[in-house]
Amino acid sequence: MATTAKKATAKKAVTKKSAAKLEVANQGVDWRSLYLYAVSLITLLVCLFTVISLINRGLDLIVPDAGYVDPYAVQGDPKVDPEVIKQANIDQNRRSAIRGITSSLVTLLVTVPVYLYHWKMVRKISC
């Protein structure tokens, strides 16, 4: 009878050890989830910085920087008017702002669908 109790105890110990090994084996890295979360994070950050850039370029378009015109540098040449240089700087800043806005919008058009797709896959896995 004592040997039967020892055998039962030994079986329980073996079962606990195998269960512990099984749990350790299941605690590996889920590479798919890691990939989905990483891509979601990266695209979300790209979208965030693109929106910030879009706001800055919009402000540059609305209120362009006239730049610095050195009045002493243009006095020697009577053909160059400081107002013309100032207006040329404003026009150049507006063109640059429009190019920046276009670039930001294209970036958003690419990254938002990529983010939404990967985030949808993350939500599908977690449910």
C-alpha positions in Angstrom: 0.0 0.0 0.0 2.8 2.3 0.7 4.4 1.6 -2.6 1.1 2.5 -4.4 1.0 5.9 -2.6 4.7 6.5 -3.6 3.8 5.6 -7.2 0.8 7.9 -7.3 3.0 10.7 -5.8 5.7 10.1 -8.4 3.1 10.2 -11.2 1.8 13.5 -10.0 5.3 14.9 -9.9 6.0 13.7 -13.4 2.6 15.2 -14.6 3.5 18.5 -13.0 6.9 18.6 -14.6 5.5 17.8 -18.0 2.9 20.5 -17.6 5.6 23.0 -16.6 7.6 22.1 -19.7 4.5 22.6 -21.8 3.9 26.0 -20.4 7.5 27.0 -21.0 7.3 25.8 -24.5 4.2 27.9 -25.1 5.8 31.1 -23.8 7.8 31.7 -27.0 7.7 34.9 -29.0 4.7 35.3 -31.3 6.5 36.8 -34.3 3.4 37.6 -36.2 1.9 39.7 -33.4 5.2 41.4 -32.9 5.4 42.2 -36.6 1.9 43.6 -36.7 2.4 45.7 -33.6 5.7 47.0 -34.9 4.3 48.0 -38.3 1.3 49.6 -36.6 3.5 51.6 -34.3 5.8 52.8 -37.1 3.0 53.8 -39.5 1.2 55.6 -36.7 4.4 57.6 -35.9 4.9 58.4 -39.5 1.3 59.6 -39.7 1.8 61.7 -36.6 4.9 63.4 -37.9 3.3 63.9 -41.3 0.3 65.7 -39.8 2.7 67.9 -37.8 4.6 68.7 -41.0 1.3 69.3 -42.8 0.2 71.9 -40.2 3.6 73.6 -40.4 3.5 73.8 -44.2 -0.1 75.1 -44.0 1.1 77.9 -41.8 4.0 78.6 -44.1 1.5 78.9 -47.0 -0.9 81.2 -45.0 1.8 83.3 -43.4 5.0 83.0 -45.5 8.3 84.1 -44.1 9.6 87.1 -46.0 13.2 86.2 -45.2 15.9 88.6 -44.4 16.9 91.2 -47.0 20.1 93.1 -46.3 19.4 96.7 -47.3 23.1 97.6 -47.4 23.9 94.8 -49.8 21.5 96.0 -52.5 22.3 99.8 -52.2 25.3 99.5 -54.5 23.2 98.1 -57.4 20.4 100.5 -58.2 18.7 97.9 -60.5 17.8 95.6 -57.5 14.9 96.7 -55.4 14.6 95.3 -51.9 10.9 94.9 -52.2 11.3 92.8 -55.3 13.7 90.5 -53.4 11.3 90.3 -50.5 8.4 89.4 -52.8 10.6 86.7 -54.5 11.4 85.2 -51.1 7.7 85.1 -50.2 6.8 83.5 -53.5 9.6 80.9 -53.1 8.4 80.1 -49.5 4.8 79.6 -50.8 6.0 77.3 -53.5 8.0 75.3 -51.0 5.0 75.1 -48.7 2.8 73.8 -51.5 5.3 71.1 -52.4 5.6 70.1 -48.7 1.8 69.9 -48.3 1.6 67.7 -51.4 4.3 65.5 -50.1 2.6 65.2 -46.7 -0.7 64.3 -48.2 0.8 61.6 -50.4 2.6 60.2 -47.3 -0.7 60.1 -45.5 -2.4 58.4 -48.4 0.1 55.6 -48.3 0.6 55.2 -44.5 -3.0 55.4 -43.3 -4.3 52.3 -45.2 -1.2 50.4 -44.2 -1.8 51.3 -40.5 -5.5 50.5 -40.7 -4.8 47.1 -42.3 -2.2 46.0 -39.8 -4.2 47.3 -36.8 -7.3 45.4 -38.1 -5.1 42.2 -38.2 -3.9 42.9 -34.6 -7.5 43.3 -33.4 -8.5 40.1 -35.2 -5.7 38.1 -33.5 -6.5 39.5 -30.0 -10.2 38.6 -30.2 
